[in-house]
Amino acid sequence: MKTNSFSSYRIMRFLCQSRNYSGGVPLDSIPASKRKHIPTSGTYPKGFLASSVYVGVKPSRTTPDLALVASSTPCSAAAVFTKNKFQAAPVTVSRQTLSDQSGNNVRGIVINSGCANAVTGQGGIEDAISMSQAVSACFSSSQPPSSTPANTLVMSTGVIGSRLPISKILSGIPSLHQSLSPAHSSWLAAASAICTTDTFPKLLSTTFTLPSAPQITYSLAGMTKGAGMIHPNMATLLGILCTDAPIAPTALQPLLTYACDRSYNAISIDGDTSTNDTVAILANGAAGGSPQLSSADPTTPDFQAMQKILTRFTQQLSQLVVRDAEGATKFVHIHVMNAKTSADAQSVAASIARSPLVKTALYGKDANWGRIACAVGYTDGLSEGAVIPEKTSLSFIPVDGSAELKLLVSGVPEAVNEERAAQILEAEDLQIQVDLETGTEEGNYWTCDLSHEYVTINGDYRT
């Protein structure tokens, strides 16, 4: 009877959060458990606009499949890209655009969903260039698209190995540009348009000040997409960030790289690194002021403050991806403390996060801490003496503020209260704490469990 009840629960849960690759995210069909993550309003950066239209990349007309985020004035820009050897055409083209513009004079980012434009040869490169030039031409009426210098970044997401229906996309770009708006509804629709197997659009915004100009309120907004094929090796999946703070490219790139190393590069769902991974940030300076962010000098108070603000923001944004992981039932924070080096701490956390045995145990609500210890022990690339079994401790940290459940203390197993462990593992959120006691550094990773639903979703991804 217990097995039947367990199976019925899984079936019902799958039906409630089932995903359609090509369908996107109709806002009226978002699962009730995910609606709490969708903002009802936002504080968007001055001068930035968003829009979305349906052009026919996806077979379903229920949601848009082409989005644009643009600034009314030229921006500084920076990006981080996938390290997958099969880099998609939009990755190649956007990298070249940033190089050609020296990180300046970028006006926007155009994104299509439904087709990744990856492993598509020279034709795919030409399609991505055409997308960029067509949008860039909308900002300059003096030149035809074919001769307009590209100042728009391009992103694509969807099935690998298929060419874009480029004529449909190009015919929809004028309408996309004309519908640009600063309204929250436009931002939310654009965040929905870039989704594939996501069950909800991922959009955040915030305000902040900098030490040199406390009287000026700046804004930062971001949208991201992803639910599967998520594992860091640069930034992971697609992310679009915008701010009205004046930040020069020489500072913007190191700020973004630092933030992504501690956010997008610290999440894992299934261990796969996509061909299209890109996170880009635009800064138009529309809010004014002259903060000390004109160079990549990490010692200035403004730079340090901006580094913390951007890192925290990208952590919050990237964690929405984990919360929407394909088939997942758990959001897991892995915290490694007292490590010999920060690199050791991060490597140990990553090893636990990508362990299929740890993830399946979490799905089954099984306090099988031996799998965690195993993942700590086989971590590659650690410094000498980074892990000493006799010093290592493991714990579950409940999110409700109650006492931690110690599993292993200085290499000695605890008598685990299985009833208490089951209560902790019943919750959606969990923290796994690893104390190495070999130093003073720490690392963090965010991951999920691995379920039957993940196999089902990815077993018929194209069908």
C-alpha positions in Angstrom: 0.0 0.0 0.0 2.9 2.3 0.8 4.4 1.8 -2.6 1.2 2.4 -4.4 0.6 5.7 -2.5 4.2 6.8 -3.2 3.7 6.0 -6.9 0.4 7.8 -7.1 2.0 10.9 -5.5 4.8 10.9 -8.1 2.3 10.6 -10.9 0.1 13.4 -9.6 3.0 15.6 -9.1 4.3 15.0 -12.6 0.9 15.8 -14.1 0.8 19.1 -12.1 4.2 20.3 -13.3 4.5 18.6 -16.7 6.4 20.6 -19.3 6.1 21.1 -23.0 9.4 22.0 -24.7 7.8 24.0 -27.5 5.0 25.6 -25.6 6.9 28.2 -23.5 5.2 29.6 -20.4 1.6 30.8 -20.8 1.2 32.9 -17.7 -2.2 31.4 -16.9 -0.8 27.9 -16.8 2.1 28.4 -14.3 2.0 25.8 -11.4 0.6 27.2 -8.2 3.8 26.3 -6.3 5.8 28.4 -8.7 3.7 31.6 -8.8 5.3 32.9 -5.7 8.5 33.4 -7.7 6.9 35.7 -10.3 7.0 39.4 -9.5 3.8 41.5 -9.8 5.8 44.7 -10.3 9.3 45.9 -10.8 11.8 48.8 -10.5 13.4 48.8 -14.0 16.5 50.8 -15.0 15.9 54.1 -16.7 16.1 54.1 -20.4 15.7 50.3 -20.8 12.7 48.8 -22.6 11.5 45.3 -23.3 9.2 43.6 -25.9 8.2 40.2 -27.3 6.3 38.8 -30.3 5.4 35.5 -31.8 7.1 34.9 -35.2 6.8 31.1 -35.6 10.0 29.7 -34.3 7.9 27.6 -31.9 4.9 25.6 -33.3 2.7 26.9 -30.6 1.1 30.3 -30.7 0.3 30.4 -27.0 3.4 32.5 -26.1 5.9 34.8 -27.9 9.2 33.3 -29.1 11.2 36.4 -29.9 12.2 39.0 -27.3 14.2 42.2 -27.2 15.7 44.1 -24.3 17.1 47.5 -25.5 18.3 50.9 -24.3 17.3 54.2 -25.6 21.0 55.2 -25.6 24.2 53.2 -26.3 25.5 51.1 -23.4 28.6 49.6 -22.0 28.4 45.8 -22.3 30.0 42.7 -21.1 29.3 39.0 -21.3 30.5 35.5 -20.3 30.1 32.6 -22.7 30.0 28.8 -22.7 33.2 26.8 -22.8 31.5 24.0 -24.7 33.6 23.3 -27.8 30.4 23.2 -29.9 29.7 26.9 -29.5 26.4 28.1 -31.0 26.3 30.7 -33.7 24.9 33.4 -31.5 27.7 32.9 -29.0 30.3 33.4 -31.8 28.5 36.4 -33.2 27.9 38.1 -29.9 31.5 37.6 -28.8 32.6 39.2 -32.1 30.2 42.1 -31.7 31.5 42.9 -28.2 35.1 42.8 -29.6 34.2 45.0 -32.6 32.5 47.5 -30.3 35.2 47.3 -27.6 32.4 46.8 -25.1 30.8 50.1 -26.0 27.8 51.4 -28.0 25.7 48.2 -27.6 22.0 49.0 -27.9 20.3 45.7 -27.0 19.9 42.0 -26.9 17.6 40.0 -29.1 16.7 36.4 -28.1 14.7 33.7 -29.8 13.4 30.5 -28.2 12.5 27.3 -29.9 15.7 26.8 -31.9 19.3 27.0 -30.5 21.0 27.8 -33.8 23.8 25.5 -32.6 25.9 23.2 -34.8 24.4 24.8 -37.9 27.6 25.7 -39.8 28.2 29.0 -41.6 24.5 29.3 -42.4 23.8 29.6 -38.7 26.5 32.3 -38.3 24.9 34.2 -41.1 21.5 33.9 -39.6 22.7 35.2 -36.2 24.5 38.1 -38.0 21.2 38.9 -39.8 19.3 39.0 -36.6 21.8 41.4 -35.0 22.0 43.7 -38.1 18.2 43.8 -38.4 17.7 44.9 -34.8 20.6 47.3 -35.1 19.1 48.9 -38.1 16.0 49.7 -36.1 18.1 52.1 -34.0 19.6 53.7 -37.1 17.3 54.8 -40.0 20.2 56.0 -42.2 21.5 52.5 -43.3 19.8 49.3 -44.6 20.2 46.2 -42.3 22.8 44.6 -44.5 25.2 47.5 -44.1 24.4 48.4 -40.5 27.3 47.8 -38.1 26.0 45.3 -35.5 25.5 46.7 -32.1 23.0 44.2 -30.8 23.9 40.9 -29.0 22.1 37.7 -30.1 21.0 34.8 -28.0 19.1 31.6 -29.0 17.8 28.6 -27.1 16.0 25.4 -28.0 16.8 22.3 -30.0 20.4 21.9 -31.2 21.2 21.1 -34.9 18.3 22.9 -36.6 18.5 26.1 -38.7 16.4 29.1 -37.6 13.4 30.1 -39.7 15.3 33.3 -40.3 12.8 34.9 -42.7 10.1 34.6 -40.1 12.4 36.2 -37.5 13.5 39.1 -39.7 9.9 39.9 -40.7 8.9 40.1 -37.0 11.8 42.4 -35.9 10.2 45.7 -36.9 7.1 44.8 -34.8 9.3 43.7 -32.0 11.1 47.1 -32.0 7.9 49.1 -32.3 6.4 47.3 -29.2 9.3 48.2 -26.9 8.0 49.4 -23.5 9.2 50.1 -20.0 6.1 48.5 -18.5 6.4 45.6 -16.1 4.1 43.6 -18.3 6.5 43.9 -21.2 9.4 42.8 -19.1 7.5 39.8 -17.8 6.3 38.9 -21.3 9.9 39.0 -22.6 11.0 36.8 -19.8 8.3 34.3 -20.7 9.2 34.5 -24.4 12.8 33.2 -23.9 11.6 30.1 -22.0 11.6 26.5 -23.3 11.0 23.8 -20.7 10.8 26.3 -17.9 7.5 26.3 -16.0 7.7 30.0 -15.0 9.4 33.1 -16.3 12.4 34.2 -14.2 12.6 38.0 -13.7 14.0 40.1 -10.9 14.7 43.8 -10.3 16.1 45.9 -7.5 17.4 49.3 -6.5 20.7 50.3 -5.0 23.1 53.1 -4.1 26.8 53.5 -4.3 29.1 55.0 -1.6 30.2 58.0 -3.7 26.6 59.0 -4.6 24.2 57.9 -1.9 21.6 60.4 -3.1 21.3 58.6 -6.5 19.1 55.5 -6.7 20.2 53.1 -9.4 18.2 50.1 -10.7 19.3 46.6 -11.8 17.0 44.2 -13.6 17.5 40.7 -15.0 15.8 37.8 -16.7 17.1 34.3 -17.1 16.0 31.0 -18.6 16.9 27.4 -17.9 15.6 24.2 -16.4 17.8 21.5 -17.8 21.2 21.1 -19.4 22.5 23.2 -16.5 26.1 22.8 -15.2 28.6 25.6 -14.9 31.6 26.1 -17.1 31.2 29.9 -17.6 27.8 31.3 -16.7 25.3 28.6 -17.6 22.2 29.1 -19.8 20.9 32.5 -20.8 20.8 35.6 -18.6 20.2 39.3 -19.5 21.1 42.0 -17.0 20.6 45.7 -17.3 21.5 48.7 -15.1 21.2 52.4 -15.3 24.5 52.9 -13.4 27.4 54.4 -15.4 29.9 51.6 -15.6 32.7 51.5 -18.1 33.4 48.2 -20.0 36.8 47.9 -18.3 35.0 47.5 -15.0 31.8 45.8 -16.2 33.6 42.7 -17.5 35.4 41.8 -14.2 32.3 42.7 -12.2 30.2 40.2 -14.3 32.9 37.5 -14.3 33.3 37.7 -10.5 29.5 37.6 -10.0 28.9 34.7 -12.3 31.7 32.6 -10.7 29.7 32.8 -7.5 26.2 32.4 -8.9 25.6 31.0 -12.4 28.9 29.0 -12.1 27.7 27.6 -8.7 24.5 25.9 -9.8 24.0 22.4 -11.2 21.0 20.5 -12.3 22.2 17.6 -14.4 25.9 18.1 -15.2 25.4 19.1 -18.8 27.0 22.4 -20.1 25.0 23.9 -23.0 26.3 25.0 -26.4 24.5 28.4 -26.0 25.3 29.5 -22.4 25.5 33.3 -22.3 25.0 35.9 -19.6 25.3 39.5 -20.7 25.0 42.8 -18.9 24.3 46.3 -20.3 24.9 49.6 -18.5 23.6 52.8 -20.0 24.4 55.3 -17.2 20.9 56.9 -17.5 20.6 57.5 -13.7 23.6 59.8 -13.8 26.4 60.4 -11.3 30.1 59.7 -11.6 30.8 56.6 -9.4 34.4 55.3 -9.2 33.7 52.5 -11.6 35.7 53.6 -14.6 38.5 51.1 -14.1 38.8 47.6 -12.9 40.3 48.7 -9.6 38.8 46.4 -6.9 40.0 48.7 -4.1 37.6 51.5 -4.6 34.5 51.5 -2.3 32.2 51.9 -5.4 33.7 48.9 -7.1 33.5 46.7 -4.0 29.9 47.7 -3.4 28.9 47.1 -7.0 30.6 43.7 -6.8 28.6 42.7 -3.8 25.3 44.0 -5.3 25.8 42.3 -8.7 26.9 39.0 -7.1 23.9 38.8 -4.7 21.6 39.7 -7.6 22.9 37.1 -9.9 22.8 34.5 -7.1 19.1 35.2 -6.6 18.4 35.1 -10.3 20.4 31.9 -11.0 18.8 30.1 -8.1 15.4 30.5 -9.8 16.8 28.2 -12.4 17.4 25.5 -9.8 14.0 26.0 -8.3 12.6 25.3 -11.8 14.8 22.3 -12.5 13.3 19.7 -14.7 11.4 17.2 -12.4 13.0 18.5 -9.2 11.3 18.4 -5.8 14.2 19.9 -3.8 16.2 23.1 -3.7 19.5 22.2 -2.0 22.2 24.6 -0.8 25.6 23.0 -0.3 27.8 24.9 2.1 31.5 23.9 2.6 33.3 25.6 5.4 36.8 25.7 7.0 38.4 24.5 3.8 42.1 24.9 3.0 41.5 27.1 0.0 38.3 28.7 -1.6 39.0 26.6 -4.7 39.0 23.4 -2.6 35.7 24.4 -0.9 34.1 25.1 -4.3 35.3 21.9 -5.8 34.0 19.8 -2.9 30.6 21.5 -3.1 30.5 20.9 -6.9 31.3 17.3 -6.4 28.4 16.8 -4.1 26.1 18.8 -6.3 26.6 16.7 -9.4 26.6 13.3 -7.7 23.6 11.3 -9.1 23.6 9.1 -5.9 23.3 12.1 -3.6 20.6 13.6 -5.8 18.5 10.4 -6.0 18.8 9.9 -2.3 17.5 13.4 -1.7 14.6 12.7 -4.1 13.8 9.5 -2.1 14.1 11.5 1.2 16.8 9.1 2.3 19.4 10.4 4.8 22.1 8.4 3.1 25.0 10.7 4.2 27.5 8.1 3.1 27.0 9.2 -0.4 27.8 12.8 0.5 31.0 11.6 2.2 31.9 9.6 -0.8 31.5 12.6 -3.1 33.7 14.7 -0.8 36.3 11.9 -0.9 36.6 11.5 -4.7 36.7 15.3 -5.5 39.4 15.9 -8.1 42.0 18.6 -8.1 42.2 19.4 -4.4 45.3 20.8 -2.7 47.4 18.5 -0.6 45.7 17.8 2.8 42.5 19.5 1.7 40.3 16.6 2.9 41.2 14.6 6.0 38.5 12.1 6.8 39.2 12.3 10.6 38.5 16.0 10.6 35.4 16.0 8.3 31.9 16.7 9.6 28.6 16.5 7.8 25.2 18.0 8.8 21.7 18.7 7.5 20.7 22.3 8.3 16.9 22.7 8.4 15.5 25.9 6.7 13.0 26.4 9.5 15.7 27.5 12.0 15.6 24.4 14.1 18.8 22.6 15.2 21.1 21.0 12.7 21.1 17.3 12.3 24.7 16.0 12.7 25.5 13.1 10.5 29.2 12.8 10.8 31.4 14.5 13.4 35.2 14.6 12.9 35.0 11.4 11.0 32.8 9.6 13.5 29.2 8.7 12.5 26.4 10.0 14.6 23.4 7.9 15.7 21.1 9.6 13.2 17.5 10.1 14.3 15.8 8.8 11.2 12.4 10.3 12.1 14.0 13.7 12.5 15.9 13.2 9.2 12.7 12.4 7.4 11.1 15.6 8.7 14.0 17.7 7.4 14.0 16.0 4.0 10.2 16.5 3.7 10.8 20.2 3.2 11.4 21.7 -0.3 14.5 23.5 0.9 17.6 21.9 2.5 21.1 22.9 3.3 23.9 20.3 3.4 26.9 21.6 5.5 30.4 20.1 5.2 33.0 21.2 7.7 36.5 20.2 6.5 38.4 21.7 9.4 41.6 22.1 7.2 41.5 25.9 6.8 39.3 29.0 7.0 37.8 29.3 3.4 34.2 28.5 2.3 32.3 27.6 -0.8 28.7 27.4 -1.9 26.7 25.5 -4.5 23.0 25.3 -5.3 21.5 22.2 -6.8 18.4 19.9 -6.8 17.4 16.3 -6.6 17.1 13.9 -9.5 13.7 12.3 -10.2 11.8 10.0 -12.5 10.2 13.1 -14.0 13.6 14.4 -15.2 14.0 11.2 -17.3 10.5 11.5 -18.7 11.0 15.1 -19.7 14.3 14.5 -21.4 13.3 11.2 -22.9 10.8 12.9 -25.2 12.3 16.4 -25.4 11.8 16.7 -29.2 8.5 14.9 -29.3 
